[in-house]
Amino acid sequence: MVNKYKNVLVWFRRDLRVRDNRALLQALKEGDRVFCCFVFDTNIIKYLSDPRDRRIHYIWGSVAELKSRICSHGGELYVTHGKAEQEILNLSLKLDIDALFFAEDYEPYAIKRDDMVTQSLTKLGKKVFRLKDQVIMAKDEVMSPKGTPYSVYTPYKNAWLKKVASKVIPDTGKEKIDWKNLAFDGKSAMPTLPDLGFAEFLNGKPAVQPGESSAQSDLLHFSTKIDQYEETRNYPFLDNTSRLSVHLRFGTVSIRDLFRLATSKSTLGHKAWLNELIWRDFYFSILFHFPYVTDRSFKIIYDQLEFTNNQTYFDAWCTGKTGYPIVDAGMRQLNETGYMHNRLRMVTASFLVKDLQVDWRWGEQYFADKLTDFDLSANNGGWQWAASTGCDAQPYFRIFNPSLQSKRFDGEGTFIKKYVTELSKVPMKFIHSPWLMDLQNQKQYSCLIGTDYPYPVVDHSEMRDSSLLMYKQAREKEVINRGTRKR
């Protein structure tokens, strides 16, 4: 059988693996000579100011492993550094390719970039194939009966499940890869981290090791405890979440492998895990259909919110020194490891917006800078959910009480003491509200409030009332503005 194209190029992006990689598999089937590349896109990494940014270290390590795997099968991964649209054009001309294969992306910048690449290559008479890879259902695959995108999760979920049931999700992970068409056109050096403008080594061990082999190991480990996922996932001290979000973000694991694990049994744990995967698709759909959410509230009414944006409060939140132990423990986990437990992402986000009255976009950006698993759609969706400004968000009057959240999900203070070491000797009866200790207790437990550990920056009950008023006023303003616009 003669392949359709003589020379083809596979552009790896958010699919840093060989197993169940749709672009790679399709290219190997259709090209006589298959070249592979990855671009450290300066349009993206120029905004990463931390020389020890954990994402770059994860990506670099994953690309290095990918390069090694491709080389072991007789090919080469060309790793370049520059503006992606120009680098892909240069490689395409250098290698005289006839077709480009890559996995499609749904973020506003990526869509614009990919359109530019497609247009430039099409003008040269080359074919471009954008394949679905990082989601189960993409773009317009799950729509309402009216043909409009869903903005509420439950009907989206029901339609998603119905759609999935009506089609086969191919298990291409079992498909044997035919490597014979991999092309080799000489060795290509990989840029070092300093070449990219980043430090060579991280301080400490990363929360998640990079690469496809690590992803497969973590997937196997999670498969042994997924049965208990529903009953244990909210307790940060148990560390019983999947820890697969980083792998999923950069595609070192296939979303279809995770889907098959989630649907392999009908335990509560499996169903809860499947629910998380559907939420992920839902947020991708929201970002694709409503790209304005990156700058504005999904519910435009809440653009009227008058946040106080106290810089001192925000700094205390960022550094984990708010005086609320569960909030501070979550923020310190984030700063130290590049990861935060999902329950704590909700608690810390709610606290920033509704206790400190800081604009959710400030917190969203801080998470974007610190999270190794940062994903624009999920991060934006999660923050707008917590701020009650998003689609299907928690009601504005639902405001987490940090002390009650602490008692419920870290009853003995195990997680708190791991990250807020100033409280290591404080007993359980005070660990959630250490400011309630009298001076004698503070001395006895080696924690002077205001010296060793801060007083609460705000009073939760007072700020709850103030924030309820802030949201009500925003809603009233929108009603007035709407009436003015109609006149």
C-alpha positions as a Python dict, from the first residue, in 0.01 Angstrom:
ca = {
    (1, 'M'): (0, 0, 0),
    (2, 'V'): (138, 341, -101),
    (3, 'N'): (106, 613, 161),
    (4, 'K'): (-61, 943, 74),
    (5, 'Y'): (234, 1166, 154),
    (6, 'K'): (608, 1144, 105),
    (7, 'N'): (725, 1359, 397),
    (8, 'V'): (509, 1443, 698),
    (9, 'L'): (572, 1626, 1023),
    (10, 'V'): (418, 1549, 1362),
    (11, 'W'): (403, 1853, 1590),
    (12, 'F'): (389, 1744, 1956),
    (13, 'R'): (228, 1992, 2194),
    (14, 'R'): (-7, 1883, 2473),
    (15, 'D'): (44, 1518, 2381),
    (16, 'L'): (394, 1436, 2504),
    (17, 'R'): (371, 1059, 2469),
    (18, 'V'): (379, 784, 2207),
    (19, 'R'): (101, 564, 2348),
    (20, 'D'): (-243, 641, 2205),
    (21, 'N'): (-116, 955, 2032),
    (22, 'R'): (-359, 1026, 1751),
    (23, 'A'): (-141, 1264, 1552),
    (24, 'L'): (157, 1028, 1563),
    (25, 'L'): (-47, 718, 1476),
    (26, 'Q'): (-220, 887, 1185),
    (27, 'A'): (105, 1030, 1049),
    (28, 'L'): (276, 690, 1060),
    (29, 'K'): (-14, 546, 859),
    (30, 'E'): (-18, 817, 595),
    (31, 'G'): (344, 926, 551),
    (32, 'D'): (639, 751, 388),
    (33, 'R'): (882, 950, 601),
    (34, 'V'): (761, 1078, 937),
    (35, 'F'): (949, 1356, 1113),
    (36, 'C'): (869, 1470, 1468),
    (37, 'C'): (913, 1805, 1643),
    (38, 'F'): (840, 2004, 1957),
    (39, 'V'): (865, 2382, 1993),
    (40, 'F'): (933, 2571, 2315),
    (41, 'D'): (705, 2855, 2211),
    (42, 'T'): (852, 3190, 2313),
    (43, 'N'): (507, 3348, 2277),
    (44, 'I'): (414, 3144, 2584),
    (45, 'I'): (728, 3100, 2792),
    (46, 'K'): (824, 3467, 2777),
    (47, 'Y'): (551, 3526, 3035),
    (48, 'L'): (702, 3278, 3282),
    (49, 'S'): (909, 3502, 3508),
    (50, 'D'): (1025, 3240, 3760),
    (51, 'P'): (1354, 3081, 3641),
    (52, 'R'): (1258, 2771, 3837),
    (53, 'D'): (907, 2745, 3692),
    (54, 'R'): (791, 2390, 3759),
    (55, 'R'): (597, 2363, 3434),
    (56, 'I'): (905, 2422, 3223),
    (57, 'H'): (1094, 2160, 3421),
    (58, 'Y'): (808, 1915, 3376),
    (59, 'I'): (779, 1987, 3004),
    (60, 'W'): (1154, 1972, 2950),
    (61, 'G'): (1182, 1636, 3127),
    (62, 'S'): (884, 1496, 2937),
    (63, 'V'): (1018, 1616, 2602),
    (64, 'A'): (1358, 1463, 2682),
    (65, 'E'): (1193, 1126, 2749),
    (66, 'L'): (981, 1156, 2435),
    (67, 'K'): (1289, 1235, 2230),
    (68, 'S'): (1466, 930, 2372),
    (69, 'R'): (1173, 703, 2283),
    (70, 'I'): (1149, 829, 1929),
    (71, 'C'): (1525, 797, 1882),
    (72, 'S'): (1516, 439, 2013),
    (73, 'H'): (1285, 353, 1720),
    (74, 'G'): (1512, 505, 1460),
    (75, 'G'): (1369, 854, 1440),
    (76, 'E'): (1449, 1196, 1585),
    (77, 'L'): (1257, 1463, 1772),
    (78, 'Y'): (1354, 1809, 1655),
    (79, 'V'): (1327, 2038, 1957),
    (80, 'T'): (1339, 2407, 1875),
    (81, 'H'): (1297, 2735, 2060),
    (82, 'G'): (1117, 3034, 1909),
    (83, 'K'): (781, 3156, 1787),
    (84, 'A'): (590, 2838, 1708),
    (85, 'E'): (433, 2960, 1383),
    (86, 'Q'): (775, 3051, 1243),
    (87, 'E'): (953, 2742, 1374),
    (88, 'I'): (696, 2508, 1220),
    (89, 'L'): (716, 2690, 887),
    (90, 'N'): (1097, 2672, 892),
    (91, 'L'): (1099, 2300, 970),
    (92, 'S'): (834, 2231, 708),
    (93, 'L'): (1045, 2399, 440),
    (94, 'K'): (1370, 2243, 559),
    (95, 'L'): (1227, 1891, 561),
    (96, 'D'): (1016, 1947, 248),
    (97, 'I'): (705, 1814, 417),
    (98, 'D'): (379, 1750, 236),
    (99, 'A'): (156, 1732, 545),
    (100, 'L'): (152, 1844, 907),
    (101, 'F'): (-26, 1648, 1183),
    (102, 'F'): (-100, 1780, 1531),
    (103, 'A'): (-355, 1753, 1812),
    (104, 'E'): (-597, 2043, 1820),
    (105, 'D'): (-617, 2283, 2113),
    (106, 'Y'): (-910, 2492, 2237),
    (107, 'E'): (-749, 2788, 2412),
    (108, 'P'): (-782, 3130, 2244),
    (109, 'Y'): (-408, 3179, 2187),
    (110, 'A'): (-360, 2823, 2061),
    (111, 'I'): (-650, 2853, 1816),
    (112, 'K'): (-508, 3177, 1677),
    (113, 'R'): (-157, 3029, 1648),
    (114, 'D'): (-281, 2709, 1486),
    (115, 'D'): (-488, 2907, 1237),
    (116, 'M'): (-176, 3103, 1139),
    (117, 'V'): (25, 2782, 1090),
    (118, 'T'): (-256, 2624, 889),
    (119, 'Q'): (-291, 2927, 664),
    (120, 'S'): (82, 2963, 596),
    (121, 'L'): (127, 2595, 507),
    (122, 'T'): (-192, 2575, 304),
    (123, 'K'): (-71, 2865, 90),
    (124, 'L'): (238, 2655, 13),
    (125, 'G'): (19, 2366, -100),
    (126, 'K'): (74, 2154, 210),
    (127, 'K'): (-197, 1965, 399),
    (128, 'V'): (-269, 2028, 765),
    (129, 'F'): (-451, 1780, 988),
    (130, 'R'): (-578, 1889, 1332),
    (131, 'L'): (-688, 1585, 1529),
    (132, 'K'): (-891, 1557, 1847),
    (133, 'D'): (-677, 1412, 2124),
    (134, 'Q'): (-694, 1585, 2463),
    (135, 'V'): (-1070, 1555, 2527),
    (136, 'I'): (-1339, 1291, 2489),
    (137, 'M'): (-1593, 1535, 2346),
    (138, 'A'): (-1476, 1852, 2172),
    (139, 'K'): (-1620, 2179, 2046),
    (140, 'D'): (-1969, 2115, 1900),
    (141, 'E'): (-1996, 1744, 1978),
    (142, 'V'): (-2219, 1802, 2283),
    (143, 'M'): (-2481, 2068, 2216),
    (144, 'S'): (-2831, 2140, 2342),
    (145, 'P'): (-3138, 2033, 2137),
    (146, 'K'): (-3148, 2394, 2012),
    (147, 'G'): (-2795, 2362, 1877),
    (148, 'T'): (-2647, 2596, 2137),
    (149, 'P'): (-2366, 2518, 2384),
    (150, 'Y'): (-2461, 2413, 2735),
    (151, 'S'): (-2385, 2654, 3017),
    (152, 'V'): (-2514, 2435, 3299),
    (153, 'Y'): (-2322, 2124, 3395),
    (154, 'T'): (-2594, 1865, 3469),
    (155, 'P'): (-2771, 1879, 3129),
    (156, 'Y'): (-2426, 1886, 2964),
    (157, 'K'): (-2329, 1577, 3160),
    (158, 'N'): (-2648, 1394, 3063),
    (159, 'A'): (-2600, 1480, 2696),
    (160, 'W'): (-2230, 1387, 2721),
    (161, 'L'): (-2312, 1043, 2865),
    (162, 'K'): (-2575, 985, 2599),
    (163, 'K'): (-2331, 1083, 2325),
    (164, 'V'): (-2057, 859, 2462),
    (165, 'A'): (-2297, 566, 2489),
    (166, 'S'): (-2385, 602, 2120),
    (167, 'K'): (-2030, 581, 1991),
    (168, 'V'): (-1720, 370, 2044),
    (169, 'I'): (-1422, 537, 2209),
    (170, 'P'): (-1141, 358, 2023),
    (171, 'D'): (-876, 190, 2234),
    (172, 'T'): (-588, 304, 2018),
    (173, 'G'): (-360, 249, 2315),
    (174, 'K'): (-370, -119, 2227),
    (175, 'E'): (-284, -48, 1865),
    (176, 'K'): (64, -164, 1778),
    (177, 'I'): (275, 124, 1656),
    (178, 'D'): (443, 63, 1321),
    (179, 'W'): (765, 259, 1353),
    (180, 'K'): (915, 170, 1015),
    (181, 'N'): (825, 504, 857),
    (182, 'L'): (997, 715, 1121),
    (183, 'A'): (1246, 939, 941),
    (184, 'F'): (1599, 1027, 1049),
    (185, 'D'): (1776, 1326, 901),
    (186, 'G'): (2064, 1356, 1141),
    (187, 'K'): (2093, 1412, 1514),
    (188, 'S'): (1934, 1723, 1663),
    (189, 'A'): (2052, 1873, 1991),
    (190, 'M'): (1791, 1960, 2252),
    (191, 'P'): (1803, 2308, 2411),
    (192, 'T'): (1909, 2303, 2774),
    (193, 'L'): (1703, 2474, 3042),
    (194, 'P'): (1955, 2762, 3057),
    (195, 'D'): (1925, 2791, 2677),
    (196, 'L'): (1555, 2855, 2738),
    (197, 'G'): (1628, 3110, 3009),
    (198, 'F'): (1552, 2887, 3308),
    (199, 'A'): (1752, 2742, 3596),
    (200, 'E'): (1892, 2392, 3553),
    (201, 'F'): (1759, 2238, 3874),
    (202, 'L'): (1461, 2274, 4103),
    (203, 'N'): (1487, 2307, 4477),
    (204, 'G'): (1350, 1985, 4621),
    (205, 'K'): (1166, 1698, 4459),
    (206, 'P'): (876, 1785, 4227),
    (207, 'A'): (530, 1674, 4336),
    (208, 'V'): (495, 1478, 4010),
    (209, 'Q'): (778, 1333, 3804),
    (210, 'P'): (774, 1423, 3432),
    (211, 'G'): (733, 1192, 3135),
    (212, 'E'): (514, 919, 2993),
    (213, 'S'): (671, 644, 3204),
    (214, 'S'): (590, 837, 3522),
    (215, 'A'): (236, 896, 3397),
    (216, 'Q'): (180, 525, 3338),
    (217, 'S'): (316, 446, 3683),
    (218, 'D'): (89, 705, 3847),
    (219, 'L'): (-211, 578, 3649),
    (220, 'L'): (-143, 223, 3764),
    (221, 'H'): (-109, 341, 4124),
    (222, 'F'): (-438, 531, 4109),
    (223, 'S'): (-616, 230, 3961),
    (224, 'T'): (-548, 43, 4287),
    (225, 'K'): (-731, 303, 4497),
    (226, 'I'): (-998, 445, 4266),
    (227, 'D'): (-1265, 236, 4442),
    (228, 'Q'): (-1223, 461, 4749),
    (229, 'Y'): (-1193, 784, 4550),
    (230, 'E'): (-1542, 917, 4629),
    (231, 'E'): (-1510, 869, 5005),
    (232, 'T'): (-1151, 993, 5039),
    (233, 'R'): (-1098, 1261, 4773),
    (234, 'N'): (-1198, 1556, 4995),
    (235, 'Y'): (-943, 1492, 5268),
    (236, 'P'): (-606, 1654, 5190),
    (237, 'F'): (-419, 1468, 5464),
    (238, 'L'): (-496, 1134, 5295),
    (239, 'D'): (-344, 1236, 4961),
    (240, 'N'): (-584, 998, 4787),
    (241, 'T'): (-646, 1198, 4471),
    (242, 'S'): (-514, 1072, 4138),
    (243, 'R'): (-225, 1320, 4094),
    (244, 'L'): (-282, 1272, 3720),
    (245, 'S'): (-379, 1632, 3644),
    (246, 'V'): (-25, 1734, 3545),
    (247, 'H'): (10, 1433, 3316),
    (248, 'L'): (-328, 1508, 3163),
    (249, 'R'): (-243, 1875, 3117),
    (250, 'F'): (65, 1799, 2910),
    (251, 'G'): (-60, 1479, 2754),
    (252, 'T'): (191, 1237, 2900),
    (253, 'V'): (-117, 1024, 2962),
    (254, 'S'): (-411, 971, 2726),
    (255, 'I'): (-755, 1100, 2826),
    (256, 'R'): (-895, 782, 2672),
    (257, 'D'): (-692, 566, 2911),
    (258, 'L'): (-842, 763, 3199),
    (259, 'F'): (-1190, 729, 3052),
    (260, 'R'): (-1149, 352, 3024),
    (261, 'L'): (-1037, 332, 3387),
    (262, 'A'): (-1335, 543, 3497),
    (263, 'T'): (-1583, 322, 3310),
    (264, 'S'): (-1419, -12, 3390),
    (265, 'K'): (-1638, -59, 3701),
    (266, 'S'): (-1949, 99, 3855),
    (267, 'T'): (-1824, 176, 4204),
    (268, 'L'): (-1893, 518, 4354),
    (269, 'G'): (-1524, 592, 4314),
    (270, 'H'): (-1527, 517, 3942),
    (271, 'K'): (-1841, 726, 3891),
    (272, 'A'): (-1692, 1019, 4083),
    (273, 'W'): (-1375, 1001, 3876),
    (274, 'L'): (-1576, 993, 3552),
    (275, 'N'): (-1763, 1299, 3676),
    (276, 'E'): (-1431, 1484, 3708),
    (277, 'L'): (-1343, 1397, 3348),
    (278, 'I'): (-1679, 1526, 3227),
    (279, 'W'): (-1628, 1852, 3419),
    (280, 'R'): (-1297, 1884, 3236),
    (281, 'D'): (-1466, 1850, 2896),
    (282, 'F'): (-1737, 2091, 3010),
    (283, 'Y'): (-1486, 2363, 3096),
    (284, 'F'): (-1310, 2311, 2763),
    (285, 'S'): (-1646, 2360, 2593),
    (286, 'I'): (-1715, 2678, 2791),
    (287, 'L'): (-1376, 2825, 2700),
    (288, 'F'): (-1418, 2734, 2334),
    (289, 'H'): (-1770, 2877, 2298),
    (290, 'F'): (-1732, 3171, 2538),
    (291, 'P'): (-1367, 3283, 2512),
    (292, 'Y'): (-1452, 3613, 2682),
    (293, 'V'): (-1443, 3429, 3018),
    (294, 'T'): (-1066, 3472, 3025),
    (295, 'D'): (-1120, 3843, 3095),
    (296, 'R'): (-1475, 3878, 3223),
    (297, 'S'): (-1731, 3706, 3438),
    (298, 'F'): (-1932, 3440, 3255),
    (299, 'K'): (-2236, 3596, 3421),
    (300, 'I'): (-2196, 3954, 3305),
    (301, 'I'): (-2404, 4073, 3599),
    (302, 'Y'): (-2106, 4014, 3825),
    (303, 'D'): (-1879, 4247, 3632),
    (304, 'Q'): (-2049, 4501, 3859),
    (305, 'L'): (-1881, 4359, 4172),
    (306, 'E'): (-1688, 4627, 4358),
    (307, 'F'): (-1395, 4436, 4507),
    (308, 'T'): (-1186, 4626, 4761),
    (309, 'N'): (-866, 4455, 4638),
    (310, 'N'): (-666, 4518, 4953),
    (311, 'Q'): (-304, 4447, 4857),
    (312, 'T'): (-205, 4358, 5216),
    (313, 'Y'): (-481, 4097, 5232),
    (314, 'F'): (-378, 3957, 4895),
    (315, 'D'): (-14, 3931, 4999),
    (316, 'A'): (-114, 3750, 5318),
    (317, 'W'): (-319, 3505, 5111),
    (318, 'C'): (-36, 3445, 4864),
    (319, 'T'): (218, 3372, 5136),
    (320, 'G'): (-11, 3162, 5354),
    (321, 'K'): (-26, 3408, 5643),
    (322, 'T'): (-395, 3489, 5673),
    (323, 'G'): (-434, 3349, 6024),
    (324, 'Y'): (-675, 3081, 5900),
    (325, 'P'): (-476, 2754, 5920),
    (326, 'I'): (-652, 2555, 5646),
    (327, 'V'): (-621, 2844, 5401),
    (328, 'D'): (-255, 2898, 5489),
    (329, 'A'): (-175, 2526, 5464),
    (330, 'G'): (-326, 2511, 5117),
    (331, 'M'): (-137, 2815, 4995),
    (332, 'R'): (191, 2691, 5138),
    (333, 'Q'): (140, 2353, 4972),
    (334, 'L'): (96, 2537, 4643),
    (335, 'N'): (404, 2754, 4691),
    (336, 'E'): (625, 2466, 4804),
    (337, 'T'): (515, 2193, 4561),
    (338, 'G'): (333, 2351, 4266),
    (339, 'Y'): (27, 2148, 4359),
    (340, 'M'): (-283, 2206, 4574),
    (341, 'H'): (-546, 1957, 4680),
    (342, 'N'): (-873, 2021, 4497),
    (343, 'R'): (-1082, 2073, 4810),
    (344, 'L'): (-834, 2339, 4920),
    (345, 'R'): (-846, 2508, 4580),
    (346, 'M'): (-1215, 2572, 4647),
    (347, 'V'): (-1159, 2681, 5007),
    (348, 'T'): (-871, 2918, 4931),
    (349, 'A'): (-1048, 3065, 4628),
    (350, 'S'): (-1369, 3127, 4818),
    (351, 'F'): (-1170, 3284, 5101),
    (352, 'L'): (-986, 3525, 4870),
    (353, 'V'): (-1301, 3642, 4692),
    (354, 'K'): (-1563, 3635, 4966),
    (355, 'D'): (-1364, 3686, 5285),
    (356, 'L'): (-1097, 3921, 5154),
    (357, 'Q'): (-1303, 4072, 4869),
    (358, 'V'): (-1019, 4045, 4619),
    (359, 'D'): (-1103, 4012, 4250),
    (360, 'W'): (-1111, 3647, 4144),
    (361, 'R'): (-883, 3732, 3849),
    (362, 'W'): (-600, 3810, 4091),
    (363, 'G'): (-628, 3463, 4240),
    (364, 'E'): (-674, 3300, 3902),
    (365, 'Q'): (-347, 3455, 3783),
    (366, 'Y'): (-162, 3352, 4100),
    (367, 'F'): (-272, 2991, 4052),
    (368, 'A'): (-175, 3016, 3685),
    (369, 'D'): (175, 3120, 3790),
    (370, 'K'): (219, 2853, 4057),
    (371, 'L'): (27, 2539, 3954),
    (372, 'T'): (226, 2280, 3762),
    (373, 'D'): (-103, 2140, 3633),
    (374, 'F'): (-230, 2485, 3530),
    (375, 'D'): (-492, 2447, 3260),
    (376, 'L'): (-663, 2767, 3143),
    (377, 'S'): (-1012, 2621, 3105),
    (378, 'A'): (-1017, 2435, 3438),
    (379, 'N'): (-846, 2715, 3631),
    (380, 'N'): (-1082, 2978, 3495),
    (381, 'G'): (-1383, 2753, 3546),
    (382, 'G'): (-1282, 2670, 3902),
    (383, 'W'): (-1222, 3032, 4000),
    (384, 'Q'): (-1544, 3156, 3846),
    (385, 'W'): (-1727, 2871, 4019),
    (386, 'A'): (-1586, 2971, 4358),
    (387, 'A'): (-1652, 3340, 4291),
    (388, 'S'): (-2013, 3264, 4183),
    (389, 'T'): (-1947, 3453, 3858),
    (390, 'G'): (-1925, 3150, 3629),
    (391, 'C'): (-2150, 2904, 3457),
    (392, 'D'): (-2328, 2671, 3696),
    (393, 'A'): (-2132, 2826, 3982),
    (394, 'Q'): (-2208, 2796, 4351),
    (395, 'P'): (-2471, 3054, 4455),
    (396, 'Y'): (-2325, 3388, 4563),
    (397, 'F'): (-2468, 3341, 4911),
    (398, 'R'): (-2279, 3016, 4962),
    (399, 'I'): (-1965, 3125, 5143),
    (400, 'F'): (-1729, 2867, 5289),
    (401, 'N'): (-1652, 2906, 5659),
    (402, 'P'): (-1277, 2827, 5667),
    (403, 'S'): (-1282, 2699, 6026),
    (404, 'L'): (-1573, 2464, 5959),
    (405, 'Q'): (-1410, 2342, 5636),
    (406, 'S'): (-1095, 2278, 5837),
    (407, 'K'): (-1276, 2077, 6104),
    (408, 'R'): (-1467, 1876, 5845),
    (409, 'F'): (-1183, 1785, 5612),
    (410, 'D'): (-873, 1796, 5836),
    (411, 'G'): (-1025, 1718, 6174),
    (412, 'E'): (-704, 1642, 6361),
    (413, 'G'): (-503, 1909, 6182),
    (414, 'T'): (-268, 1658, 6021),
    (415, 'F'): (-245, 1843, 5693),
    (416, 'I'): (-230, 2183, 5862),
    (417, 'K'): (67, 2082, 6077),
    (418, 'K'): (253, 1949, 5774),
    (419, 'Y'): (264, 2292, 5612),
    (420, 'V'): (199, 2538, 5896),
    (421, 'T'): (475, 2417, 6121),
    (422, 'E'): (426, 2704, 6367),
    (423, 'L'): (116, 2515, 6480),
    (424, 'S'): (286, 2176, 6516),
    (425, 'K'): (237, 2164, 6894),
    (426, 'V'): (-113, 2311, 6900),
    (427, 'P'): (-375, 2050, 7005),
    (428, 'M'): (-678, 1955, 6800),
    (429, 'K'): (-921, 2172, 7000),
    (430, 'F'): (-733, 2485, 6892),
    (431, 'I'): (-578, 2387, 6560),
    (432, 'H'): (-862, 2521, 6346),
    (433, 'S'): (-895, 2852, 6534),
    (434, 'P'): (-563, 2912, 6713),
    (435, 'W'): (-653, 3273, 6793),
    (436, 'L'): (-894, 3137, 7055),
    (437, 'M'): (-604, 3021, 7274),
    (438, 'D'): (-538, 3233, 7580),
    (439, 'L'): (-185, 3353, 7651),
    (440, 'Q'): (-111, 3061, 7880),
    (441, 'N'): (-207, 2811, 7608),
    (442, 'Q'): (-7, 3001, 7349),
    (443, 'K'): (305, 2977, 7566),
    (444, 'Q'): (237, 2615, 7650),
    (445, 'Y'): (207, 2519, 7281),
    (446, 'S'): (495, 2740, 7162),
    (447, 'C'): (280, 2957, 6937),
    (448, 'L'): (229, 3321, 7024),
    (449, 'I'): (-52, 3460, 6810),
    (450, 'G'): (62, 3778, 6641),
    (451, 'T'): (427, 3674, 6674),
    (452, 'D'): (474, 3311, 6571),
    (453, 'Y'): (149, 3289, 6377),
    (454, 'P'): (-70, 3581, 6265),
    (455, 'Y'): (-404, 3688, 6394),
    (456, 'P'): (-681, 3641, 6134),
    (457, 'V'): (-654, 3921, 5879),
    (458, 'V'): (-1034, 3955, 5880),
    (459, 'D'): (-1330, 3837, 6081),
    (460, 'H'): (-1514, 3574, 5875),
    (461, 'S'): (-1864, 3655, 5999),
    (462, 'E'): (-1822, 4027, 5934),
    (463, 'M'): (-1680, 3973, 5587),
    (464, 'R'): (-1953, 3724, 5504),
    (465, 'D'): (-2218, 3990, 5567),
    (466, 'S'): (-2017, 4250, 5376),
    (467, 'S'): (-1970, 4021, 5075),
    (468, 'L'): (-2338, 3928, 5062),
    (469, 'L'): (-2412, 4299, 5041),
    (470, 'M'): (-2147, 4343, 4770),
    (471, 'Y'): (-2309, 4074, 4555),
    (472, 'K'): (-2661, 4206, 4612),
    (473, 'Q'): (-2552, 4556, 4511),
    (474, 'A'): (-2393, 4421, 4193),
    (475, 'R'): (-2716, 4245, 4102),
    (476, 'E'): (-2920, 4558, 4169),
    (477, 'K'): (-2686, 4769, 3953),
    (478, 'E'): (-2723, 4529, 3663),
    (479, 'V'): (-3102, 4546, 3689),
    (480, 'I'): (-3083, 4927, 3677),
    (481, 'N'): (-2833, 4921, 3388),
    (482, 'R'): (-3049, 4677, 3197),
    (483, 'G'): (-3346, 4908, 3230),
    (484, 'T'): (-3139, 5205, 3114),
    (485, 'R'): (-3015, 5012, 2809),
    (486, 'K'): (-3374, 4922, 2712),
    (487, 'R'): (-3478, 5289, 2722),
}
